[in-house]
């Protein structure tokens, strides 16, 4: 029997990893010496960054999804059954139908889930764009008819998907109400557990200047305790309260149910992962990428994309008996629209914090353009371009074996 490579999770990272592995093992797959299986939750693959456009620009929520089978190389076998149990000790994955899939190498790309029900009243008293396009479209319905009052964008827990998204939401709200000619009648406020409007100090300085220019308020050190949907008030652990007419929340996030049920995640359900090799700690044959991991970088599609290449290179090298493996350097590159058809990019590595920059139309065009190439980029065909744009995202090192 050939070596079995299984990828769990059909999002950005899982799809790209499976395609890179399928291309790299094309000959072995043809001769039966290897196989690449992708276990996904279903046939629809959704472009998650589009939730912002659905929520704040009225984009149709059905415009941003594709059939997963059309995104995969022919060498990859797609199994559209949610994984329910991952057994690392016995090297197997059990899906919702009860089928068990054995593996020799495993990639965990199960993502993270937004969980508004973790905080009393939050689910009932707020809207959000982190739990899918249907809920994002509810925000558009609300702001389209909004005439006057207080809107709060509330970070209800960290970490969360797409760190720039709370600030970006406020910039898009500001632009929406200016376009309607009622901006003076709408008060916009960011409520954040951080001491500033963005975690990274330099980016926070840029955003704060723009917030002041656009009359967007910030309430720092606001750690949400509960929401009263009847009184329309949010209460913090510090004893503060915020009265609102519309509350848009970034819900607390946690690792997915399959990781929590499988028993190897941390207390929040994230997979303990080596931040360099992307190996699950304690295992040489299991890797994790993207939002599923507990490594200290942004939970974003770009990060999952860059980690995918590192994981694929390390898996293929291991299969070849190579004594060198690559280590991801923590490269992030998160775009943020700031209004006026301008954007900035939050770019950093483990060693280098985000750099100073100026909002520009070129960056805005780059951000909008990425949505256009996203689908073809999942095939791996644009990796040469990614290498040119991102530069070095990994470093080779001698292999150091883990202990099970």
C-alpha positions in Angstrom: 0.0 0.0 0.0 1.3 3.5 -0.9 1.8 6.2 1.6 -1.4 7.9 2.6 -1.5 11.7 3.0 -4.7 13.1 4.5 -5.6 16.8 4.8 -8.5 17.7 7.1 -10.3 20.9 6.3 -11.3 22.3 2.9 -10.6 26.0 3.4 -7.7 28.1 2.0 -4.9 26.2 3.7 -6.3 22.7 3.3 -7.2 23.2 -0.4 -3.8 24.7 -1.3 -1.8 22.1 0.7 -3.7 19.2 -1.0 -3.1 20.7 -4.4 0.6 21.2 -3.8 1.0 17.7 -2.5 -1.0 16.3 -5.4 1.3 18.1 -7.9 4.4 17.1 -6.0 3.4 13.4 -5.9 1.8 13.1 -9.3 4.0 10.2 -10.4 3.7 8.3 -7.1 -0.1 8.8 -7.2 -0.3 7.5 -10.7 1.7 4.3 -9.8 -0.3 3.8 -6.5 2.7 4.5 -4.3 1.0 7.5 -2.7 -2.5 9.1 -2.2 -3.7 12.5 -1.2 -7.2 12.7 0.4 -8.9 16.0 1.4 -11.6 15.7 4.0 -13.9 18.7 3.9 -17.2 19.8 5.5 -19.0 20.0 2.2 -18.9 21.0 -1.4 -19.1 24.7 -1.1 -15.8 26.7 -0.6 -16.5 30.3 0.5 -14.1 33.2 0.2 -14.3 34.5 3.8 -12.9 38.0 3.3 -15.9 38.7 1.2 -18.0 38.8 4.4 -16.9 42.5 4.8 -18.3 43.3 1.4 -21.5 41.5 2.1 -22.0 43.3 5.4 -20.9 46.8 4.5 -21.3 47.1 0.7 -24.3 45.0 0.0 -22.4 42.4 -2.1 -24.5 39.3 -2.9 -23.6 36.6 -0.5 -23.9 33.9 -3.2 -21.2 35.6 -5.4 -18.3 34.4 -3.3 -18.4 30.6 -3.3 -17.3 27.9 -5.6 -17.7 24.1 -5.8 -14.7 22.6 -4.0 -14.3 19.8 -6.5 -13.6 22.3 -9.2 -10.7 23.8 -7.2 -8.8 20.5 -6.7 -6.2 18.9 -8.9 -7.2 15.5 -10.3 -4.7 13.8 -8.2 -6.6 14.8 -5.0 -9.4 12.6 -3.7 -12.1 14.8 -2.1 -14.2 13.4 0.7 -17.1 15.8 1.5 -17.8 14.4 5.0 -17.0 16.5 8.1 -14.3 15.0 10.3 -15.7 14.0 13.7 -12.6 12.4 15.4 -8.9 12.6 14.8 -7.0 9.8 16.5 -3.3 10.8 16.5 -2.3 7.7 18.4 -3.8 5.3 15.9 -3.2 7.5 12.8 -6.8 7.8 11.7 -9.6 10.2 10.9 -13.3 9.3 11.4 -15.9 11.2 9.4 -19.6 11.9 10.0 -20.6 8.7 8.1 -18.5 6.6 10.4 -15.8 5.9 7.8 -12.3 5.7 9.1 -9.4 7.0 7.0 -5.9 5.9 8.0 -2.9 8.1 7.3 0.8 8.1 7.2 1.0 11.9 7.1 -1.7 14.2 8.3 -2.4 18.0 7.8 -4.9 19.6 10.2 -6.5 22.7 8.6 -9.8 22.8 10.4 -9.8 26.5 11.1 -11.4 28.3 14.0 -15.1 29.0 14.8 -16.7 32.1 16.0 -18.8 31.4 19.1 -21.0 34.3 20.1 -22.9 32.1 22.5 -19.8 32.0 24.8 -20.8 35.4 26.3 -24.2 36.0 27.8 -26.5 38.0 25.5 -24.0 38.5 22.8 -25.7 36.2 20.2 -29.1 37.8 20.8 -28.0 41.4 21.2 -25.6 41.8 18.3 -24.9 41.1 14.6 -21.6 39.8 13.2 -19.9 39.0 10.0 -17.7 36.2 11.3 -20.3 33.5 11.3 -20.9 33.3 7.6 -22.4 35.3 4.7 -26.0 34.9 5.9 -25.3 36.7 9.1 -23.1 39.2 7.3 -26.0 40.1 5.1 -28.1 40.9 8.2 -25.7 43.7 8.9 -26.3 45.2 5.5 -30.0 45.0 6.0 -29.6 46.9 9.3 -27.3 49.7 8.1 -29.2 50.2 4.9 -32.2 51.2 6.9 -30.3 52.9 9.7 -31.1 56.6 10.0 -29.7 57.9 13.3 -28.0 56.7 16.5 -25.0 54.9 18.0 -23.3 52.0 16.4 -20.6 50.1 18.3 -18.1 47.7 16.7 -17.1 45.5 19.6 -14.2 43.0 19.9 -15.7 40.4 22.2 -12.6 38.1 22.4 -9.1 37.5 21.1 -7.7 36.0 19.1 -10.1 36.3 16.2 -10.1 35.8 12.5 -8.8 38.7 10.4 -7.3 41.1 13.0 -7.8 44.2 10.9 -11.5 43.5 10.4 -13.0 45.5 13.3 -11.2 48.7 12.2 -11.9 48.0 8.6 -15.6 47.6 9.5 -15.6 51.1 11.0 -13.9 52.7 8.0 -16.5 51.0 5.7 -19.4 52.1 8.0 -18.0 55.7 7.9 -17.9 55.6 4.1 -21.4 54.1 3.9 -23.0 56.8 6.0 -21.1 59.6 4.3 -22.3 58.3 0.9 -25.9 58.4 2.3 -25.4 61.9 3.6 -26.2 61.1 7.2 -22.8 60.6 8.8 -23.3 63.5 11.2 -26.3 61.6 12.6 -24.4 58.4 13.2 -22.0 57.9 16.1 -19.3 55.2 15.4 -17.3 53.6 18.2 -14.7 50.9 18.5 -14.9 48.9 21.8 -11.7 46.9 22.2 -9.9 45.0 25.0 -6.6 46.5 23.7 -5.2 49.8 24.9 -5.3 51.2 21.3 -7.3 50.7 18.2 -5.0 48.0 16.9 -2.7 45.6 18.7 0.5 46.6 16.9 1.6 50.1 18.1 2.7 51.5 14.7 -0.5 50.4 12.9 -2.5 51.8 15.8 -0.9 55.2 15.3 -2.0 55.2 11.7 -5.5 54.1 12.5 -5.9 56.6 15.4 -5.0 59.5 13.1 -7.6 58.3 10.6 -10.2 57.7 13.3 -9.7 61.3 14.5 -10.1 62.7 11.0 -13.3 60.7 10.5 -14.7 61.2 14.0 -14.6 57.6 15.0 -14.3 57.0 18.7 -12.3 54.3 20.6 -13.1 52.8 24.0 -10.0 50.9 25.1 -9.7 48.2 27.8 -13.3 47.1 27.2 -13.4 43.4 28.0 -16.9 42.3 27.4 -18.8 40.5 30.2 -22.4 40.5 28.9 -24.9 42.1 26.6 -28.5 43.1 27.5 -30.4 43.0 24.2 -33.5 44.6 25.8 -31.7 47.6 27.3 -29.3 47.6 24.3 -26.3 47.9 26.6 -22.9 46.1 26.6 -21.2 45.6 29.9 -17.5 45.2 30.5 -15.6 43.3 33.2 -14.1 46.6 34.3 -17.6 47.8 35.2 -18.2 50.1 32.2 -21.3 50.0 30.0 -22.0 51.1 26.4 -25.5 52.0 25.2 -26.1 51.3 21.5 -28.7 51.3 18.8 -26.8 48.8 16.7 -24.1 46.5 18.0 -21.7 44.7 15.5 -19.5 42.2 17.3 -16.4 40.3 16.6 -17.3 37.2 18.6 -15.0 35.1 20.7 -13.3 32.4 18.7 -12.2 28.9 19.6 -10.8 25.8 17.9 -13.4 23.7 16.0 -15.5 20.9 17.5 -13.5 18.1 15.9 -10.3 19.3 17.7 -12.1 19.8 21.0 -13.7 16.4 20.7 -10.4 14.7 19.7 -8.7 15.8 22.9 -5.4 17.1 21.8 -6.2 20.9 21.5 -5.3 23.4 24.1 -8.0 24.9 26.5 -9.4 27.0 23.7 -9.4 24.1 21.2 -6.4 25.2 19.2 -3.7 22.7 18.1 -0.4 23.0 19.8 1.9 23.6 16.9 5.6 24.3 16.4 5.7 27.8 14.9 8.5 27.0 12.6 8.1 23.5 11.2 4.3 23.6 11.6 4.4 20.1 13.1 1.9 19.3 15.8 4.0 19.2 19.0 5.1 15.7 19.8 4.5 14.3 16.3 6.7 14.1 13.2 3.9 12.9 10.9 1.2 15.5 11.8 1.1 19.2 10.7 -1.3 22.0 11.4 -1.8 25.2 9.6 -3.9 28.4 9.6 -6.5 29.3 12.1 -6.4 25.8 13.7 -3.0 26.4 15.3 -2.1 28.2 18.5 0.9 30.0 17.0 1.2 33.7 17.7 0.3 35.1 14.2 -2.7 36.5 12.5 -5.6 34.2 11.8 -6.0 35.0 8.2 -6.1 33.3 4.8 -2.7 34.7 3.7 -1.0 33.2 6.8 -2.7 29.8 6.0 -1.5 30.1 2.4 2.1 30.8 3.4 2.1 28.0 6.0 0.7 25.6 3.4 3.8 25.8 1.3 6.1 25.2 4.3 4.1 22.1 5.3 4.0 20.7 1.8 7.7 21.1 1.4 8.4 19.5 4.8 6.1 16.5 4.1 7.6 15.9 0.6 11.1 16.2 2.1 10.3 13.7 4.8 8.9 11.2 2.3 12.2 11.5 0.4 14.3 11.0 3.5 15.6 14.6 3.3 17.5 15.8 6.4 16.6 19.4 5.9 13.2 20.9 6.7 11.8 24.4 6.3 10.7 26.7 9.1 8.0 29.4 8.6 9.2 32.8 9.6 5.9 34.2 10.7 5.3 36.4 7.6 1.9 38.1 7.7 0.3 40.4 5.2 -3.2 41.6 6.1 -4.8 44.3 4.0 -7.2 46.9 5.5 -9.4 49.3 3.6 -9.4 52.8 5.3 -11.9 54.6 3.1 -11.5 56.8 0.0 -10.4 53.8 -2.1 -7.2 53.6 0.0 -5.7 50.8 2.0 -2.8 49.8 4.2 -1.1 46.4 4.7 -0.2 45.0 8.1 3.0 43.2 7.2 5.4 41.6 9.7 7.3 38.5 10.7 8.2 36.9 14.0 11.2 39.1 14.2 10.1 42.3 12.5 7.0 44.2 13.7 4.7 46.0 11.2 6.4 48.9 9.5 5.4 52.5 9.0 3.4 53.1 5.8 1.0 55.5 4.2 -2.6 54.6 2.9 -2.6 54.4 -0.8 -4.9 53.7 -3.8 -2.3 51.2 -5.1 -2.7 49.1 -1.9 -6.4 49.3 -2.2 -6.2 48.0 -5.8 -3.9 45.2 -4.7 -6.4 44.2 -2.0 -9.3 44.2 -4.3 -7.3 42.4 -7.0 -6.4 39.6 -4.7 -10.1 38.5 -4.5 -9.9 38.1 -8.2 -7.0 35.7 -8.2 -7.9 33.8 -5.0 -9.6 30.9 -6.8 -6.8 30.2 -9.2 -4.2 30.8 -6.4 -5.6 27.7 -4.6 -4.3 25.6 -7.4 -0.7 26.5 -6.5 -0.1 28.0 -10.0 0.7 31.4 -8.6 3.4 30.4 -6.1 6.1 31.9 -8.1 4.3 35.2 -7.9 3.8 34.8 -4.2 7.5 34.2 -3.8 8.3 37.4 -5.6 5.8 39.5 -3.6 6.3 38.0 -0.1 10.0 37.3 -0.4 11.5 34.8 1.9 8.9 33.2 4.1 10.8 30.2 5.4 14.3 29.1 6.3 15.9 25.6 5.8 17.3 23.9 9.0 18.5 20.3 9.8 15.8 18.0 10.9 15.2 17.6 14.6 13.0 14.6 15.4 10.2 15.0 17.9 9.4 12.5 20.6 5.9 10.9 20.7 
